[in-house]
Amino acid sequence: MEHTEKIAFLGLGHMGAPMARRLLTAGHPLTVWNRTRARAEPLVAEGAALAGSPAGAVRDADVVITMLAGPDALTAVADAVAPELRPGTTWIEMSTVGPDAVRELAARLKDGVNLVDAPVTGSTDRAAEGTLGILAGGDTAAVDHVLARLGTVTRTGPPGSGAALKLVVNTAVIGGVGIVAEALRLAAALGLDGDTARDALRAGPLGGAVERAFADGVLFTTDLAVKDLRIATSATELPVTTTVLERLRRTTRHEPALSHADIAQAATHIIRTS
Ligand SMILES: NC(=O)c1ccc[n+]([C@@H]2O[C@H](COP(=O)([O-])OP(=O)(O)OC[C@H]3O[C@@H](n4cnc5c(N)ncnc54)[C@H](OP(=O)(O)O)[C@@H]3O)[C@@H](O)[C@H]2O)c1
C-alpha cells in the first residue's frame, strides 16, 4: 500500500535513527531534522529530505514524530514546532519525558492538532527490527499504521497515560538492574563465584533484570536512566528508587564516561568497584 501522508521525524539519536529508517523503508515520504546535522546524513543518503530547522521539518507534515533525549529537549523543539502545526496534524511524542511534559505540550497545541504520547519499551535492537513495545496514550486511530511499522501498540488510556506507564516500567527495570548489581557485589564480597551467583539470580524472579544488567549490543545510556529516575522521583516519594538514582549518579561522577555507555556498564562498575 502506498503511503502519502508526510511524516516529519525529529531526533535521530540511537533510537530515533533506526525508527525513522523503518518508516523510510516502508515508503513514507519522510523529512528529518536533528540538532546535530551529521547524525541526519545517513538517512538523507537513503532518501529522506533534510530540514534545516524543526519548524521547517514540520511545516507540511501530516504526522510529526519526536524522539528526543528528555523534557528539556522536547521543550526546545516544541517552542519552534507548535506554532507551525496545522489542524489535522498528529504529533506522536515517543521520547521518555513523563506525563507532566506531555500535559505541558498538549496545552500549547492549537485546536485540531492531535497529540499521542507513545513512548517505547525495548532498546536500539528492537528499534531497528520494528519490534518495540509502544505505550500509547490518546487517540491513535489516525496513526495506527505508522506505529505498526515501529512495534506493537498497547493503548494505555487518555493522553499522558503512555508517558506515565513508561515511567513506571523504567523505574522497575532500572531499579531492578541496580538491585541485581548490588546483589552481585555482595556475592563478590562474600567470596562467591560470580557466574554461579549470576545464574542463581537469573533463575529467580529478577531474571529479566539480570539479562538487562548484562545485555550487549544495545545502548540505553546511564544519563538517560538517571533522567528517567529523576522524573519518577519528582512525581511521588520513592525512597528505594531515590537510592538507586543516587547510586547511578555516584557511579557516573566516579567514571564520567559511563554516562554515555549502556546501563549494563554502570552495573558492572557497581559490581566491581569499591
Ligand atoms: N536508548 C534506548 O534503549 C531507549 C529505549 C527506550 C526509550 N528511550 C528514550 O528515547 C529517547 C531517545 O533515546 P536515545 O537513546 O535515542 O537518545 P540519544 O541517542 O541520546 O538521542 C537524543 C536525541 O535528542 C536530541 N537532543 C538532545 N537535546 C536536545 C535539545 N536541547 N534540542 C534538540 N534536540 C536535542 C539529540 O540531538 P543531538 O544528536 O544533537 O545530540 C538526539 O537526537 C529518550 O527519551 C530515551 O529515554 C531510549
The ligand as an SDF file (V2000), in Angstrom:
LIG
                    3D

 48 52  0  0  0  0  0  0  0  0999 V2000
   18.2300    4.0020   24.0140 N   0  0  0  0  0  0  0  0  0  0  0  0
   17.2650    3.1970   24.4650 C   0  0  0  0  0  0  0  0  0  0  0  0
   17.4500    1.9760   24.6370 O   0  0  0  0  0  0  0  0  0  0  0  0
   15.8910    3.7640   24.7540 C   0  0  0  0  0  0  0  0  0  0  0  0
   14.8310    2.8520   24.9180 C   0  0  0  0  0  0  0  0  0  0  0  0
   13.5610    3.3470   25.1590 C   0  0  0  0  0  0  0  0  0  0  0  0
   13.3370    4.7150   25.2530 C   0  0  0  0  0  0  0  0  0  0  0  0
   14.3970    5.5800   25.1320 N   0  0  0  0  0  0  0  0  0  0  0  0
   14.1210    7.0100   25.2320 C   0  0  0  0  0  0  0  0  0  0  0  0
   14.0890    7.5020   23.8850 O   0  0  0  0  0  0  0  0  0  0  0  0
   14.6060    8.8390   23.8540 C   0  0  0  0  0  0  0  0  0  0  0  0
   15.7910    8.9050   22.8800 C   0  0  0  0  0  0  0  0  0  0  0  0
   16.7900    7.9980   23.3320 O   0  0  0  0  0  0  0  0  0  0  0  0
   18.1540    7.7700   22.5110 P   0  0  0  0  0  0  0  0  0  0  0  0
   18.7970    6.5750   23.0850 O   0  0  0  0  0  0  0  0  0  0  0  0
   17.8660    7.8510   21.0670 O   0  0  0  0  0  0  0  0  0  0  0  0
   18.9670    9.0640   22.9630 O   0  0  0  0  0  0  0  0  0  0  0  0
   20.1660    9.8060   22.2120 P   0  0  0  0  0  0  0  0  0  0  0  0
   20.8750    8.8860   21.2900 O   0  0  0  0  0  0  0  0  0  0  0  0
   20.9210   10.5000   23.2900 O   0  0  0  0  0  0  0  0  0  0  0  0
   19.4170   10.8950   21.3130 O   0  0  0  0  0  0  0  0  0  0  0  0
   18.8080   12.0090   21.8980 C   0  0  0  0  0  0  0  0  0  0  0  0
   18.2570   12.8860   20.8060 C   0  0  0  0  0  0  0  0  0  0  0  0
   17.7550   14.0990   21.4210 O   0  0  0  0  0  0  0  0  0  0  0  0
   18.3690   15.2110   20.7750 C   0  0  0  0  0  0  0  0  0  0  0  0
   18.5000   16.3440   21.6950 N   0  0  0  0  0  0  0  0  0  0  0  0
   19.0710   16.3460   22.9270 C   0  0  0  0  0  0  0  0  0  0  0  0
   18.9650   17.5860   23.4750 N   0  0  0  0  0  0  0  0  0  0  0  0
   18.3350   18.3630   22.5530 C   0  0  0  0  0  0  0  0  0  0  0  0
   17.9240   19.7100   22.5380 C   0  0  0  0  0  0  0  0  0  0  0  0
   18.1430   20.5380   23.5770 N   0  0  0  0  0  0  0  0  0  0  0  0
   17.3000   20.1740   21.4410 N   0  0  0  0  0  0  0  0  0  0  0  0
   17.0580   19.3520   20.3810 C   0  0  0  0  0  0  0  0  0  0  0  0
   17.4210   18.0680   20.3370 N   0  0  0  0  0  0  0  0  0  0  0  0
   18.0390   17.5600   21.4240 C   0  0  0  0  0  0  0  0  0  0  0  0
   19.7200   14.6800   20.3130 C   0  0  0  0  0  0  0  0  0  0  0  0
   20.2710   15.5360   19.3470 O   0  0  0  0  0  0  0  0  0  0  0  0
   21.8760   15.5430   19.0980 P   0  0  0  0  0  0  0  0  0  0  0  0
   22.1290   14.4070   18.1480 O   0  0  0  0  0  0  0  0  0  0  0  0
   22.1310   16.8800   18.5320 O   0  0  0  0  0  0  0  0  0  0  0  0
   22.5310   15.3390   20.4440 O   0  0  0  0  0  0  0  0  0  0  0  0
   19.3060   13.3300   19.7680 C   0  0  0  0  0  0  0  0  0  0  0  0
   18.6740   13.4460   18.5180 O   0  0  0  0  0  0  0  0  0  0  0  0
   14.9570    9.2000   25.3000 C   0  0  0  0  0  0  0  0  0  0  0  0
   13.8810    9.8660   25.8710 O   0  0  0  0  0  0  0  0  0  0  0  0
   15.1560    7.8330   25.9560 C   0  0  0  0  0  0  0  0  0  0  0  0
   14.9540    7.8810   27.3440 O   0  0  0  0  0  0  0  0  0  0  0  0
   15.6720    5.1300   24.8620 C   0  0  0  0  0  0  0  0  0  0  0  0
  1  2  1  0
  2  3  2  0
  2  4  1  0
  4  5  1  0
  4 48  2  0
  5  6  2  0
  6  7  1  0
  7  8  2  0
  8  9  1  0
  8 48  1  0
  9 10  1  0
  9 46  1  0
 10 11  1  0
 11 12  1  0
 11 44  1  0
 12 13  1  0
 13 14  1  0
 14 15  2  0
 14 16  1  0
 14 17  1  0
 17 18  1  0
 18 19  2  0
 18 20  1  0
 18 21  1  0
 21 22  1  0
 22 23  1  0
 23 24  1  0
 23 42  1  0
 24 25  1  0
 25 26  1  0
 25 36  1  0
 26 27  1  0
 26 35  1  0
 27 28  2  0
 28 29  1  0
 29 30  1  0
 29 35  2  0
 30 31  1  0
 30 32  2  0
 32 33  1  0
 33 34  2  0
 34 35  1  0
 36 37  1  0
 36 42  1  0
 37 38  1  0
 38 39  2  0
 38 40  1  0
 38 41  1  0
 42 43  1  0
 44 45  1  0
 44 46  1  0
 46 47  1  0
M  CHG  2   8   1  16  -1
M  END
$$$$
